[in-house]
Amino acid sequence: MQKKRKPRKLPPVKTNDPFVKAGTQPTYKQPEELAPYLSDRGKIMPKSRTGLTAKTQRRLAREVKRARHLALLPFVSGQR
């Protein structure tokens, strides 16, 4: 019988939330602030990669979706 392999865990990213430090919130009106939190394909990056707090990550996701519907951010970026 083979031993089960343990899943490889990535080291946790220290919460380095620029929105909390600046005392602001992510907003759809500033898509240039939201763009760094999107992957090269246009997907929203997870909290573990961005270092945002849970509350800010939820707000960021909501504002990215608003910006997409207003055509300020693309739904999909990148080419095949």
C-alpha positions, 0 to 999 in steps of 0.5 A: 500500500502506498503512503498518501502524499501530503498536499504541498502548502504554500507559505502564507502571504503577510497581509499587506493591505494598501487599502487599509493603510491608506484608509480607503476602499476599492472603488469601481471608479478607479479601475487602475487601482483594481487592475493589479489584483487581476491575473493576466487572464482577467480573473480576480486573484485570491486573497492568499496571493494578494495579501488583502484582508478578507473584508477588503477582498470581498469589496474588491471582488464586488467593485471589479464586477461593477467595473466589468459591467460598466466596461471599465475593466475587461471580462477576459483579457489575454489571447489564446 
